[in-house]
Amino acid sequence: MKIPIKFSGQENLESKRLVLETHITSIELQGDVEKIPESIDIDVSNMNFDNRILLKDISIPKYISVLSDPKALVAIITN
C-alpha cells in the first residue's frame, strides 16, 4: 500500500532562503491495514542546506514493513 509523505516546516526553510527538493512523495508499506498511518509526516523546519532525508531516516513503526528501498533519497535541502 502506498502512503503519501507530507512535509511540514517549509516556511522556516524559506525564511533561511532554502528550498525543500522532494524526490519521493510516497512510501510502499505492508502490514495490518488498520495500523498503517494515512500519511507519513516529516518536519523539515530545523534542517539546513544540503541536509538529506533517506527513507531509512524516517521513523516507521516496527510492526509495519517498508517495501521501498531504504537507501532511496526522499528529499534534500537546497538553495
PQR file with spaces between the fields and no chain letter, atoms N, CA, C, O and H, PARSE charges and radii, in Angstrom:
ATOM       1  N    MET     1       0.844   -1.168    0.000 -0.4000 1.5000
ATOM       2  CA   MET     1       0.000    0.000    0.000 -0.0000 2.0000
ATOM       3  C    MET     1       0.894    1.238    0.000  0.5500 1.7000
ATOM       4  O    MET     1       1.819    1.349    0.806 -0.5500 1.4000
ATOM       5  N    LYS     2       0.610    2.163   -0.909 -0.4000 1.5000
ATOM       6  CA   LYS     2       1.398    3.404   -0.982 -0.0000 2.0000
ATOM       7  C    LYS     2       0.816    4.445   -0.039  0.5500 1.7000
ATOM       8  O    LYS     2      -0.380    4.734   -0.063 -0.5500 1.4000
ATOM       9  H    LYS     2      -0.141    2.073   -1.563  0.4000 1.0000
ATOM      10  N    ILE     3       1.689    5.000    0.792 -0.4000 1.5000
ATOM      11  CA   ILE     3       1.301    6.013    1.777 -0.0000 2.0000
ATOM      12  C    ILE     3       2.005    7.325    1.415  0.5500 1.7000
ATOM      13  O    ILE     3       3.220    7.332    1.219 -0.5500 1.4000
ATOM      14  H    ILE     3       2.661    4.765    0.812  0.4000 1.0000
ATOM      15  N    PRO     4       1.264    8.430    1.324 -0.5600 1.5000
ATOM      16  CA   PRO     4       1.904    9.706    0.966  0.2800 2.0000
ATOM      17  C    PRO     4       2.804   10.247    2.080  0.5500 1.7000
ATOM      18  O    PRO     4       2.569   10.019    3.267 -0.5500 1.4000
ATOM      19  N    ILE     5       3.831   10.965    1.656 -0.4000 1.5000
ATOM      20  CA   ILE     5       4.729   11.652    2.585 -0.0000 2.0000
ATOM      21  C    ILE     5       4.329   13.123    2.594  0.5500 1.7000
ATOM      22  O    ILE     5       4.206   13.749    1.541 -0.5500 1.4000
ATOM      23  H    ILE     5       4.021   11.150    0.691  0.4000 1.0000
ATOM      24  N    LYS     6       4.129   13.664    3.785 -0.4000 1.5000
ATOM      25  CA   LYS     6       3.790   15.085    3.937 -0.0000 2.0000
ATOM      26  C    LYS     6       4.918   15.773    4.690  0.5500 1.7000
ATOM      27  O    LYS     6       5.438   15.247    5.674 -0.5500 1.4000
ATOM      28  H    LYS     6       4.229   13.156    4.640  0.4000 1.0000
ATOM      29  N    PHE     7       5.287   16.954    4.214 -0.4000 1.5000
ATOM      30  CA   PHE     7       6.371   17.724    4.827 -0.0000 2.0000
ATOM      31  C    PHE     7       5.793   18.954    5.515  0.5500 1.7000
ATOM      32  O    PHE     7       4.934   19.641    4.962 -0.5500 1.4000
ATOM      33  H    PHE     7       4.864   17.381    3.415  0.4000 1.0000
ATOM      34  N    SER     8       6.271   19.222    6.723 -0.4000 1.5000
ATOM      35  CA   SER     8       5.863   20.433    7.442 -0.0000 2.0000
ATOM      36  C    SER     8       7.108   21.248    7.774  0.5500 1.7000
ATOM      37  O    SER     8       8.218   20.718    7.774 -0.5500 1.4000
ATOM      38  H    SER     8       6.968   18.663    7.172  0.4000 1.0000
ATOM      39  N    GLY     9       6.926   22.527    8.055 -0.4000 1.5000
ATOM      40  CA   GLY     9       8.028   23.399    8.439 -0.0000 2.0000
ATOM      41  C    GLY     9       8.747   24.045    7.276  0.5500 1.7000
ATOM      42  O    GLY     9       9.831   24.603    7.450 -0.5500 1.4000
ATOM      43  H    GLY     9       6.024   22.959    8.056  0.4000 1.0000
ATOM      44  N    GLN    10       8.162   23.979    6.090 -0.4000 1.5000
ATOM      45  CA   GLN    10       8.822   24.560    4.917 -0.0000 2.0000
ATOM      46  C    GLN    10       8.948   26.076    5.016  0.5500 1.7000
ATOM      47  O    GLN    10       9.854   26.661    4.424 -0.5500 1.4000
ATOM      48  H    GLN    10       7.282   23.525    5.949  0.4000 1.0000
ATOM      49  N    GLU    11       8.046   26.719    5.761 -0.4000 1.5000
ATOM      50  CA   GLU    11       8.134   28.173    5.914 -0.0000 2.0000
ATOM      51  C    GLU    11       9.419   28.566    6.643  0.5500 1.7000
ATOM      52  O    GLU    11       9.972   29.632    6.373 -0.5500 1.4000
ATOM      53  H    GLU    11       7.309   26.243    6.242  0.4000 1.0000
ATOM      54  N    ASN    12       9.909   27.721    7.569 -0.4000 1.5000
ATOM      55  CA   ASN    12      11.181   28.007    8.246 -0.0000 2.0000
ATOM      56  C    ASN    12      12.346   27.915    7.272  0.5500 1.7000
ATOM      57  O    ASN    12      13.297   28.691    7.362 -0.5500 1.4000
ATOM      58  H    ASN    12       9.460   26.855    7.788  0.4000 1.0000
ATOM      59  N    LEU    13      12.275   26.971    6.345 -0.4000 1.5000
ATOM      60  CA   LEU    13      13.321   26.855    5.320 -0.0000 2.0000
ATOM      61  C    LEU    13      13.328   28.098    4.440  0.5500 1.7000
ATOM      62  O    LEU    13      14.385   28.645    4.127 -0.5500 1.4000
ATOM      63  H    LEU    13      11.503   26.340    6.272  0.4000 1.0000
ATOM      64  N    GLU    14      12.134   28.536    4.046 -0.4000 1.5000
ATOM      65  CA   GLU    14      12.023   29.717    3.186 -0.0000 2.0000
ATOM      66  C    GLU    14      12.601   30.955    3.856  0.5500 1.7000
ATOM      67  O    GLU    14      13.197   31.803    3.193 -0.5500 1.4000
ATOM      68  H    GLU    14      11.275   28.092    4.300  0.4000 1.0000
ATOM      69  N    SER    15      12.424   31.059    5.176 -0.4000 1.5000
ATOM      70  CA   SER    15      12.967   32.224    5.883 -0.0000 2.0000
ATOM      71  C    SER    15      14.501   32.208    5.881  0.5500 1.7000
ATOM      72  O    SER    15      15.134   33.249    6.055 -0.5500 1.4000
ATOM      73  H    SER    15      11.939   30.370    5.715  0.4000 1.0000
ATOM      74  N    LYS    16      15.093   31.023    5.683 -0.4000 1.5000
ATOM      75  CA   LYS    16      16.552   30.894    5.570 -0.0000 2.0000
ATOM      76  C    LYS    16      16.997   30.842    4.101  0.5500 1.7000
ATOM      77  O    LYS    16      18.149   30.531    3.798 -0.5500 1.4000
ATOM      78  H    LYS    16      14.579   30.178    5.541  0.4000 1.0000
ATOM      79  N    ARG    17      16.060   31.154    3.203 -0.4000 1.5000
ATOM      80  CA   ARG    17      16.311   31.128    1.752 -0.0000 2.0000
ATOM      81  C    ARG    17      16.724   29.741    1.268  0.5500 1.7000
ATOM      82  O    ARG    17      17.589   29.596    0.404 -0.5500 1.4000
ATOM      83  H    ARG    17      15.124   31.407    3.450  0.4000 1.0000
ATOM      84  N    LEU    18      16.088   28.732    1.846 -0.4000 1.5000
ATOM      85  CA   LEU    18      16.337   27.351    1.459 -0.0000 2.0000
ATOM      86  C    LEU    18      15.070   26.755    0.846  0.5500 1.7000
ATOM      87  O    LEU    18      13.965   27.252    1.063 -0.5500 1.4000
ATOM      88  H    LEU    18      15.385   28.849    2.547  0.4000 1.0000
ATOM      89  N    VAL    19      15.252   25.688    0.083 -0.4000 1.5000
ATOM      90  CA   VAL    19      14.137   25.055   -0.614 -0.0000 2.0000
ATOM      91  C    VAL    19      14.167   23.554   -0.342  0.5500 1.7000
ATOM      92  O    VAL    19      15.232   22.937   -0.318 -0.5500 1.4000
ATOM      93  H    VAL    19      16.150   25.285   -0.093  0.4000 1.0000
ATOM      94  N    LEU    20      13.000   22.984   -0.139 -0.4000 1.5000
ATOM      95  CA   LEU    20      12.867   21.541    0.011 -0.0000 2.0000
ATOM      96  C    LEU    20      12.666   20.947   -1.379  0.5500 1.7000
ATOM      97  O    LEU    20      11.677   21.240   -2.051 -0.5500 1.4000
ATOM      98  H    LEU    20      12.135   23.486   -0.158  0.4000 1.0000
ATOM      99  N    GLU    21      13.603   20.115   -1.800 -0.4000 1.5000
ATOM     100  CA   GLU    21      13.505   19.434   -3.094 -0.0000 2.0000
ATOM     101  C    GLU    21      13.128   17.973   -2.816  0.5500 1.7000
ATOM     102  O    GLU    21      13.935   17.212   -2.283 -0.5500 1.4000
ATOM     103  H    GLU    21      14.406   19.877   -1.254  0.4000 1.0000
ATOM     104  N    THR    22      11.913   17.590   -3.177 -0.4000 1.5000
ATOM     105  CA   THR    22      11.441   16.235   -2.895 -0.0000 2.0000
ATOM     106  C    THR    22      11.712   15.307   -4.074  0.5500 1.7000
ATOM     107  O    THR    22      11.590   15.697   -5.235 -0.5500 1.4000
ATOM     108  H    THR    22      11.257   18.208   -3.610  0.4000 1.0000
ATOM     109  N    HIS    23      12.079   14.075   -3.748 -0.4000 1.5000
ATOM     110  CA   HIS    23      12.353   13.061   -4.760 -0.0000 2.0000
ATOM     111  C    HIS    23      11.357   11.908   -4.673  0.5500 1.7000
ATOM     112  O    HIS    23      11.053   11.264   -5.676 -0.5500 1.4000
ATOM     113  H    HIS    23      12.178   13.759   -2.804  0.4000 1.0000
ATOM     114  N    ILE    24      10.858   11.658   -3.486 -0.4000 1.5000
ATOM     115  CA   ILE    24       9.869   10.597   -3.276 -0.0000 2.0000
ATOM     116  C    ILE    24       8.678   11.209   -2.553  0.5500 1.7000
ATOM     117  O    ILE    24       8.849   11.909   -1.555 -0.5500 1.4000
ATOM     118  H    ILE    24      11.105   12.182   -2.670  0.4000 1.0000
ATOM     119  N    THR    25       7.476   10.950   -3.052 -0.4000 1.5000
ATOM     120  CA   THR    25       6.281   11.529   -2.428 -0.0000 2.0000
ATOM     121  C    THR    25       5.404   10.481   -1.751  0.5500 1.7000
ATOM     122  O    THR    25       4.392   10.823   -1.141 -0.5500 1.4000
ATOM     123  H    THR    25       7.337   10.381   -3.863  0.4000 1.0000
ATOM     124  N    SER    26       5.785    9.200   -1.853 -0.4000 1.5000
ATOM     125  CA   SER    26       5.031    8.154   -1.164 -0.0000 2.0000
ATOM     126  C    SER    26       5.955    6.980   -0.847  0.5500 1.7000
ATOM     127  O    SER    26       7.003    6.804   -1.469 -0.5500 1.4000
ATOM     128  H    SER    26       6.607    8.922   -2.348  0.4000 1.0000
ATOM     129  N    ILE    27       5.539    6.186    0.133 -0.4000 1.5000
ATOM     130  CA   ILE    27       6.306    5.021    0.573 -0.0000 2.0000
ATOM     131  C    ILE    27       5.422    3.786    0.445  0.5500 1.7000
ATOM     132  O    ILE    27       4.233    3.819    0.764 -0.5500 1.4000
ATOM     133  H    ILE    27       4.688    6.329    0.638  0.4000 1.0000
ATOM     134  N    GLU    28       6.019    2.706   -0.025 -0.4000 1.5000
ATOM     135  CA   GLU    28       5.309    1.433   -0.133 -0.0000 2.0000
ATOM     136  C    GLU    28       5.456    0.703    1.213  0.5500 1.7000
ATOM     137  O    GLU    28       6.557    0.324    1.610 -0.5500 1.4000
ATOM     138  H    GLU    28       6.984    2.679   -0.284  0.4000 1.0000
ATOM     139  N    LEU    29       4.317    0.516    1.904 -0.4000 1.5000
ATOM     140  CA   LEU    29       4.311   -0.135    3.211 -0.0000 2.0000
ATOM     141  C    LEU    29       3.451   -1.387    3.174  0.5500 1.7000
ATOM     142  O    LEU    29       2.549   -1.520    2.346 -0.5500 1.4000
ATOM     143  H    LEU    29       3.422    0.825    1.581  0.4000 1.0000
ATOM     144  N    GLN    30       3.751   -2.312    4.098 -0.4000 1.5000
ATOM     145  CA   GLN    30       2.965   -3.535    4.218 -0.0000 2.0000
ATOM     146  C    GLN    30       2.750   -3.811    5.702  0.5500 1.7000
ATOM     147  O    GLN    30       3.658   -3.645    6.516 -0.5500 1.4000
ATOM     148  H    GLN    30       4.483   -2.205    4.770  0.4000 1.0000
ATOM     149  N    GLY    31       1.547   -4.231    6.036 -0.4000 1.5000
ATOM     150  CA   GLY    31       1.230   -4.547    7.416 -0.0000 2.0000
ATOM     151  C    GLY    31      -0.272   -4.551    7.621  0.5500 1.7000
ATOM     152  O    GLY    31      -1.038   -4.522    6.658 -0.5500 1.4000
ATOM     153  H    GLY    31       0.810   -4.366    5.375  0.4000 1.0000
ATOM     154  N    ASP    32      -0.688   -4.588    8.869 -0.4000 1.5000
ATOM     155  CA   ASP    32      -2.102   -4.559    9.208 -0.0000 2.0000
ATOM     156  C    ASP    32      -2.690   -3.228    8.740  0.5500 1.7000
ATOM     157  O    ASP    32      -2.258   -2.163    9.181 -0.5500 1.4000
ATOM     158  H    ASP    32      -0.065   -4.612    9.651  0.4000 1.0000
ATOM     159  N    VAL    33      -3.662   -3.294    7.857 -0.4000 1.5000
ATOM     160  CA   VAL    33      -4.242   -2.093    7.246 -0.0000 2.0000
ATOM     161  C    VAL    33      -4.723   -1.106    8.305  0.5500 1.7000
ATOM     162  O    VAL    33      -4.609    0.105    8.116 -0.5500 1.4000
ATOM     163  H    VAL    33      -4.013   -4.159    7.498  0.4000 1.0000
ATOM     164  N    GLU    34      -5.247   -1.597    9.394 -0.4000 1.5000
ATOM     165  CA   GLU    34      -5.763   -0.718   10.455 -0.0000 2.0000
ATOM     166  C    GLU    34      -4.650    0.023   11.194  0.5500 1.7000
ATOM     167  O    GLU    34      -4.906    1.047   11.828 -0.5500 1.4000
ATOM     168  H    GLU    34      -5.340   -2.580    9.548  0.4000 1.0000
ATOM     169  N    LYS    35      -3.414   -0.485   11.119 -0.4000 1.5000
ATOM     170  CA   LYS    35      -2.298    0.136   11.840 -0.0000 2.0000
ATOM     171  C    LYS    35      -1.420    1.012   10.954  0.5500 1.7000
ATOM     172  O    LYS    35      -0.593    1.771   11.461 -0.5500 1.4000
ATOM     173  H    LYS    35      -3.207   -1.316   10.604  0.4000 1.0000
ATOM     174  N    ILE    36      -1.588    0.917    9.640 -0.4000 1.5000
ATOM     175  CA   ILE    36      -0.791    1.738    8.736 -0.0000 2.0000
ATOM     176  C    ILE    36      -1.344    3.162    8.754  0.5500 1.7000
ATOM     177  O    ILE    36      -2.546    3.362    8.580 -0.5500 1.4000
ATOM     178  H    ILE    36      -2.259    0.301    9.228  0.4000 1.0000
ATOM     179  N    PRO    37      -0.473    4.155    8.964 -0.5600 1.5000
ATOM     180  CA   PRO    37      -0.954    5.552    9.020  0.2800 2.0000
ATOM     181  C    PRO    37      -1.447    6.030    7.652  0.5500 1.7000
ATOM     182  O    PRO    37      -1.067    5.484    6.616 -0.5500 1.4000
ATOM     183  N    GLU    38      -2.291    7.048    7.667 -0.4000 1.5000
ATOM     184  CA   GLU    38      -2.813    7.622    6.423 -0.0000 2.0000
ATOM     185  C    GLU    38      -1.721    8.359    5.657  0.5500 1.7000
ATOM     186  O    GLU    38      -1.767    8.452    4.430 -0.5500 1.4000
ATOM     187  H    GLU    38      -2.600    7.492    8.509  0.4000 1.0000
ATOM     188  N    SER    39      -0.741    8.882    6.387 -0.4000 1.5000
ATOM     189  CA   SER    39       0.381    9.564    5.756 -0.0000 2.0000
ATOM     190  C    SER    39       1.582    9.509    6.698  0.5500 1.7000
ATOM     191  O    SER    39       1.448    9.230    7.889 -0.5500 1.4000
ATOM     192  H    SER    39      -0.703    8.807    7.383  0.4000 1.0000
ATOM     193  N    ILE    40       2.750    9.779    6.137 -0.4000 1.5000
ATOM     194  CA   ILE    40       3.982    9.886    6.914 -0.0000 2.0000
ATOM     195  C    ILE    40       4.332   11.371    6.959  0.5500 1.7000
ATOM     196  O    ILE    40       4.490   12.007    5.918 -0.5500 1.4000
ATOM     197  H    ILE    40       2.859   10.006    5.169  0.4000 1.0000
ATOM     198  N    ASP    41       4.451   11.916    8.159 -0.4000 1.5000
ATOM     199  CA   ASP    41       4.729   13.341    8.330 -0.0000 2.0000
ATOM     200  C    ASP    41       6.196   13.557    8.699  0.5500 1.7000
ATOM     201  O    ASP    41       6.722   12.914    9.608 -0.5500 1.4000
ATOM     202  H    ASP    41       4.323   11.398    9.005  0.4000 1.0000
ATOM     203  N    ILE    42       6.843   14.468    7.984 -0.4000 1.5000
ATOM     204  CA   ILE    42       8.249   14.785    8.235 -0.0000 2.0000
ATOM     205  C    ILE    42       8.369   16.287    8.474  0.5500 1.7000
ATOM     206  O    ILE    42       7.950   17.100    7.650 -0.5500 1.4000
ATOM     207  H    ILE    42       6.416   14.990    7.246  0.4000 1.0000
ATOM     208  N    ASP    43       8.957   16.639    9.632 -0.4000 1.5000
ATOM     209  CA   ASP    43       9.181   18.052    9.972 -0.0000 2.0000
ATOM     210  C    ASP    43      10.566   18.460    9.460  0.5500 1.7000
ATOM     211  O    ASP    43      11.579   17.910    9.893 -0.5500 1.4000
ATOM     212  H    ASP    43       9.297   15.978   10.301  0.4000 1.0000
ATOM     213  N    VAL    44      10.604   19.416    8.548 -0.4000 1.5000
ATOM     214  CA   VAL    44      11.874   19.869    7.972 -0.0000 2.0000
ATOM     215  C    VAL    44      12.294   21.243    8.495  0.5500 1.7000
ATOM     216  O    VAL    44      13.267   21.821    8.011 -0.5500 1.4000
ATOM     217  H    VAL    44       9.781   19.862    8.197  0.4000 1.0000
ATOM     218  N    SER    45      11.573   21.758    9.466 -0.4000 1.5000
ATOM     219  CA   SER    45      11.798   23.137    9.931 -0.0000 2.0000
ATOM     220  C    SER    45      13.198   23.390   10.477  0.5500 1.7000
ATOM     221  O    SER    45      13.688   24.515   10.381 -0.5500 1.4000
ATOM     222  H    SER    45      10.783   21.288    9.859  0.4000 1.0000
ATOM     223  N    ASN    46      13.857   22.386   11.046 -0.4000 1.5000
ATOM     224  CA   ASN    46      15.186   22.579   11.640 -0.0000 2.0000
ATOM     225  C    ASN    46      16.319   22.101   10.745  0.5500 1.7000
ATOM     226  O    ASN    46      17.461   21.996   11.192 -0.5500 1.4000
ATOM     227  H    ASN    46      13.459   21.472   11.125  0.4000 1.0000
ATOM     228  N    MET    47      16.015   21.814    9.501 -0.4000 1.5000
ATOM     229  CA   MET    47      17.045   21.310    8.594 -0.0000 2.0000
ATOM     230  C    MET    47      17.831   22.473    7.986  0.5500 1.7000
ATOM     231  O    MET    47      17.371   23.615    7.970 -0.5500 1.4000
ATOM     232  H    MET    47      15.088   21.899    9.138  0.4000 1.0000
ATOM     233  N    ASN    48      19.024   22.156    7.488 -0.4000 1.5000
ATOM     234  CA   ASN    48      19.914   23.151    6.910 -0.0000 2.0000
ATOM     235  C    ASN    48      20.334   22.752    5.501  0.5500 1.7000
ATOM     236  O    ASN    48      20.013   21.662    5.027 -0.5500 1.4000
ATOM     237  H    ASN    48      19.398   21.229    7.500  0.4000 1.0000
ATOM     238  N    PHE    49      21.048   23.645    4.848 -0.4000 1.5000
ATOM     239  CA   PHE    49      21.492   23.419    3.478 -0.0000 2.0000
ATOM     240  C    PHE    49      22.201   22.075    3.339  0.5500 1.7000
ATOM     241  O    PHE    49      23.049   21.721    4.157 -0.5500 1.4000
ATOM     242  H    PHE    49      21.309   24.530    5.233  0.4000 1.0000
ATOM     243  N    ASP    50      21.847   21.344    2.308 -0.4000 1.5000
ATOM     244  CA   ASP    50      22.429   20.059    1.922 -0.0000 2.0000
ATOM     245  C    ASP    50      22.051   18.909    2.858  0.5500 1.7000
ATOM     246  O    ASP    50      22.567   17.803    2.700 -0.5500 1.4000
ATOM     247  H    ASP    50      21.157   21.632    1.643  0.4000 1.0000
ATOM     248  N    ASN    51      21.161   19.144    3.831 -0.4000 1.5000
ATOM     249  CA   ASN    51      20.658   18.024    4.629 -0.0000 2.0000
ATOM     250  C    ASN    51      19.839   17.132    3.717  0.5500 1.7000
ATOM     251  O    ASN    51      19.106   17.607    2.849 -0.5500 1.4000
ATOM     252  H    ASN    51      20.741   20.043    3.960  0.4000 1.0000
ATOM     253  N    ARG    52      19.973   15.836    3.927 -0.4000 1.5000
ATOM     254  CA   ARG    52      19.251   14.857    3.114 -0.0000 2.0000
ATOM     255  C    ARG    52      18.393   13.977    4.004  0.5500 1.7000
ATOM     256  O    ARG    52      18.751   13.675    5.142 -0.5500 1.4000
ATOM     257  H    ARG    52      20.568   15.450    4.631  0.4000 1.0000
ATOM     258  N    ILE    53      17.265   13.578    3.466 -0.4000 1.5000
ATOM     259  CA   ILE    53      16.389   12.630    4.158 -0.0000 2.0000
ATOM     260  C    ILE    53      16.356   11.377    3.294  0.5500 1.7000
ATOM     261  O    ILE    53      15.901   11.405    2.150 -0.5500 1.4000
ATOM     262  H    ILE    53      16.975   13.824    2.542  0.4000 1.0000
ATOM     263  N    LEU    54      16.841   10.285    3.857 -0.4000 1.5000
ATOM     264  CA   LEU    54      16.763    8.993    3.194 -0.0000 2.0000
ATOM     265  C    LEU    54      15.588    8.230    3.778  0.5500 1.7000
ATOM     266  O    LEU    54      15.143    8.518    4.889 -0.5500 1.4000
ATOM     267  H    LEU    54      17.210   10.262    4.786  0.4000 1.0000
ATOM     268  N    LEU    55      15.097    7.277    3.044 -0.4000 1.5000
ATOM     269  CA   LEU    55      13.960    6.504    3.518 -0.0000 2.0000
ATOM     270  C    LEU    55      14.254    5.849    4.860  0.5500 1.7000
ATOM     271  O    LEU    55      13.374    5.774    5.718 -0.5500 1.4000
ATOM     272  H    LEU    55      15.459    7.043    2.142  0.4000 1.0000
ATOM     273  N    LYS    56      15.477    5.374    5.051 -0.4000 1.5000
ATOM     274  CA   LYS    56      15.850    4.721    6.306 -0.0000 2.0000
ATOM     275  C    LYS    56      15.859    5.679    7.494  0.5500 1.7000
ATOM     276  O    LYS    56      15.855    5.230    8.640 -0.5500 1.4000
ATOM     277  H    LYS    56      16.192    5.434    4.354  0.4000 1.0000
ATOM     278  N    ASP    57      15.870    7.005    7.245 -0.4000 1.5000
ATOM     279  CA   ASP    57      15.877    8.009    8.314 -0.0000 2.0000
ATOM     280  C    ASP    57      14.475    8.267    8.872  0.5500 1.7000
ATOM     281  O    ASP    57      14.330    8.876    9.932 -0.5500 1.4000
ATOM     282  H    ASP    57      15.874    7.371    6.314  0.4000 1.0000
ATOM     283  N    ILE    58      13.454    7.808    8.165 -0.4000 1.5000
ATOM     284  CA   ILE    58      12.074    8.064    8.572 -0.0000 2.0000
ATOM     285  C    ILE    58      11.649    7.027    9.608  0.5500 1.7000
ATOM     286  O    ILE    58      11.858    5.827    9.429 -0.5500 1.4000
ATOM     287  H    ILE    58      13.571    7.314    7.304  0.4000 1.0000
ATOM     288  N    SER    59      11.061    7.501   10.672 -0.4000 1.5000
ATOM     289  CA   SER    59      10.606    6.622   11.747 -0.0000 2.0000
ATOM     290  C    SER    59       9.302    5.926   11.335  0.5500 1.7000
ATOM     291  O    SER    59       8.265    6.564   11.158 -0.5500 1.4000
ATOM     292  H    SER    59      10.891    8.476   10.818  0.4000 1.0000
ATOM     293  N    ILE    60       9.387    4.613   11.190 -0.4000 1.5000
ATOM     294  CA   ILE    60       8.240    3.786   10.827 -0.0000 2.0000
ATOM     295  C    ILE    60       8.037    2.782   11.956  0.5500 1.7000
ATOM     296  O    ILE    60       9.004    2.163   12.401 -0.5500 1.4000
ATOM     297  H    ILE    60      10.230    4.095   11.333  0.4000 1.0000
ATOM     298  N    PRO    61       6.798    2.602   12.432 -0.5600 1.5000
ATOM     299  CA   PRO    61       6.575    1.615   13.493  0.2800 2.0000
ATOM     300  C    PRO    61       7.090    0.230   13.096  0.5500 1.7000
ATOM     301  O    PRO    61       7.009   -0.153   11.928 -0.5500 1.4000
ATOM     302  N    LYS    62       7.617   -0.516   14.061 -0.4000 1.5000
ATOM     303  CA   LYS    62       8.240   -1.815   13.805 -0.0000 2.0000
ATOM     304  C    LYS    62       7.268   -2.854   13.253  0.5500 1.7000
ATOM     305  O    LYS    62       7.692   -3.796   12.582 -0.5500 1.4000
ATOM     306  H    LYS    62       7.684   -0.205   15.009  0.4000 1.0000
ATOM     307  N    TYR    63       5.990   -2.701   13.521 -0.4000 1.5000
ATOM     308  CA   TYR    63       5.016   -3.681   13.049 -0.0000 2.0000
ATOM     309  C    TYR    63       4.598   -3.441   11.599  0.5500 1.7000
ATOM     310  O    TYR    63       3.724   -4.135   11.077 -0.5500 1.4000
ATOM     311  H    TYR    63       5.646   -1.936   14.067  0.4000 1.0000
ATOM     312  N    ILE    64       5.229   -2.450   10.946 -0.4000 1.5000
ATOM     313  CA   ILE    64       4.954   -2.149    9.542 -0.0000 2.0000
ATOM     314  C    ILE    64       6.238   -2.379    8.749  0.5500 1.7000
ATOM     315  O    ILE    64       7.308   -1.924    9.153 -0.5500 1.4000
ATOM     316  H    ILE    64       5.938   -1.887   11.369  0.4000 1.0000
ATOM     317  N    SER    65       6.135   -3.078    7.630 -0.4000 1.5000
ATOM     318  CA   SER    65       7.291   -3.330    6.770 -0.0000 2.0000
ATOM     319  C    SER    65       7.365   -2.291    5.659  0.5500 1.7000
ATOM     320  O    SER    65       6.355   -1.946    5.045 -0.5500 1.4000
ATOM     321  H    SER    65       5.265   -3.448    7.301  0.4000 1.0000
ATOM     322  N    VAL    66       8.578   -1.796    5.411 -0.4000 1.5000
ATOM     323  CA   VAL    66       8.809   -0.861    4.319 -0.0000 2.0000
ATOM     324  C    VAL    66       9.269   -1.675    3.116  0.5500 1.7000
ATOM     325  O    VAL    66      10.279   -2.375    3.189 -0.5500 1.4000
ATOM     326  H    VAL    66       9.398   -2.076    5.910  0.4000 1.0000
ATOM     327  N    LEU    67       8.536   -1.586    2.015 -0.4000 1.5000
ATOM     328  CA   LEU    67       8.872   -2.338    0.814 -0.0000 2.0000
ATOM     329  C    LEU    67       9.758   -1.553   -0.140  0.5500 1.7000
ATOM     330  O    LEU    67      10.362   -2.134   -1.041 -0.5500 1.4000
ATOM     331  H    LEU    67       7.716   -1.018    1.956  0.4000 1.0000
ATOM     332  N    SER    68       9.842   -0.248    0.044 -0.4000 1.5000
ATOM     333  CA   SER    68      10.671    0.612   -0.806 -0.0000 2.0000
ATOM     334  C    SER    68      12.135    0.492   -0.380  0.5500 1.7000
ATOM     335  O    SER    68      12.426    0.033    0.725 -0.5500 1.4000
ATOM     336  H    SER    68       9.351    0.224    0.775  0.4000 1.0000
ATOM     337  N    ASP    69      13.056    0.904   -1.258 -0.4000 1.5000
ATOM     338  CA   ASP    69      14.493    0.856   -0.984 -0.0000 2.0000
ATOM     339  C    ASP    69      14.851    1.791    0.167  0.5500 1.7000
ATOM     340  O    ASP    69      14.610    2.993    0.062 -0.5500 1.4000
ATOM     341  H    ASP    69      12.819    1.277   -2.155  0.4000 1.0000
ATOM     342  N    PRO    70      15.425    1.275    1.277 -0.5600 1.5000
ATOM     343  CA   PRO    70      15.735    2.123    2.431  0.2800 2.0000
ATOM     344  C    PRO    70      16.803    3.187    2.134  0.5500 1.7000
ATOM     345  O    PRO    70      16.904    4.171    2.866 -0.5500 1.4000
ATOM     346  N    LYS    71      17.592    3.006    1.081 -0.4000 1.5000
ATOM     347  CA   LYS    71      18.630    3.984    0.732 -0.0000 2.0000
ATOM     348  C    LYS    71      18.131    5.058   -0.218  0.5500 1.7000
ATOM     349  O    LYS    71      18.895    5.936   -0.618 -0.5500 1.4000
ATOM     350  H    LYS    71      17.510    2.207    0.486  0.4000 1.0000
ATOM     351  N    ALA    72      16.858    4.996   -0.583 -0.4000 1.5000
ATOM     352  CA   ALA    72      16.297    5.956   -1.527 -0.0000 2.0000
ATOM     353  C    ALA    72      16.279    7.356   -0.925  0.5500 1.7000
ATOM     354  O    ALA    72      15.980    7.529    0.257 -0.5500 1.4000
ATOM     355  H    ALA    72      16.237    4.282   -0.258  0.4000 1.0000
ATOM     356  N    LEU    73      16.601    8.356   -1.749 -0.4000 1.5000
ATOM     357  CA   LEU    73      16.593    9.755   -1.325 -0.0000 2.0000
ATOM     358  C    LEU    73      15.157   10.285   -1.363  0.5500 1.7000
ATOM     359  O    LEU    73      14.523   10.309   -2.418 -0.5500 1.4000
ATOM     360  H    LEU    73      16.844    8.216   -2.709  0.4000 1.0000
ATOM     361  N    VAL    74      14.664   10.700   -0.222 -0.4000 1.5000
ATOM     362  CA   VAL    74      13.307   11.239   -0.117 -0.0000 2.0000
ATOM     363  C    VAL    74      13.307   12.720   -0.451  0.5500 1.7000
ATOM     364  O    VAL    74      12.480   13.196   -1.229 -0.5500 1.4000
ATOM     365  H    VAL    74      15.179   10.680    0.635  0.4000 1.0000
ATOM     366  N    ALA    75      14.260   13.454    0.155 -0.4000 1.5000
ATOM     367  CA   ALA    75      14.310   14.907   -0.070 -0.0000 2.0000
ATOM     368  C    ALA    75      15.695   15.431    0.289  0.5500 1.7000
ATOM     369  O    ALA    75      16.464   14.787    1.004 -0.5500 1.4000
ATOM     370  H    ALA    75      14.932   13.068    0.786  0.4000 1.0000
ATOM     371  N    ILE    76      15.986   16.625   -0.231 -0.4000 1.5000
ATOM     372  CA   ILE    76      17.241   17.313    0.071 -0.0000 2.0000
ATOM     373  C    ILE    76      16.938   18.798    0.213  0.5500 1.7000
ATOM     374  O    ILE    76      16.052   19.325   -0.459 -0.5500 1.4000
ATOM     375  H    ILE    76      15.362   17.147   -0.812  0.4000 1.0000
ATOM     376  N    ILE    77      17.676   19.466    1.087 -0.4000 1.5000
ATOM     377  CA   ILE    77      17.506   20.903    1.279 -0.0000 2.0000
ATOM     378  C    ILE    77      18.530   21.621    0.393  0.5500 1.7000
ATOM     379  O    ILE    77      19.734   21.389    0.497 -0.5500 1.4000
ATOM     380  H    ILE    77      18.396   19.038    1.633  0.4000 1.0000
ATOM     381  N    THR    78      18.022   22.501   -0.483 -0.4000 1.5000
ATOM     382  CA   THR    78      18.883   23.239   -1.403 -0.0000 2.0000
ATOM     383  C    THR    78      18.631   24.737   -1.255  0.5500 1.7000
ATOM     384  O    THR    78      17.802   25.162   -0.450 -0.5500 1.4000
ATOM     385  H    THR    78      17.043   22.690   -0.568  0.4000 1.0000
ATOM     386  N    ASN    79      19.351   25.524   -2.035 -0.4000 1.5000
ATOM     387  CA   ASN    79      19.092   26.969   -2.012 -0.0000 2.0000
ATOM     388  C    ASN    79      18.867   27.495   -3.401  0.5500 1.7000
ATOM     389  O    ASN    79      18.634   28.691   -3.578 -0.5500 1.4000
ATOM     390  H    ASN    79      20.024   25.179   -2.689  0.4000 1.0000
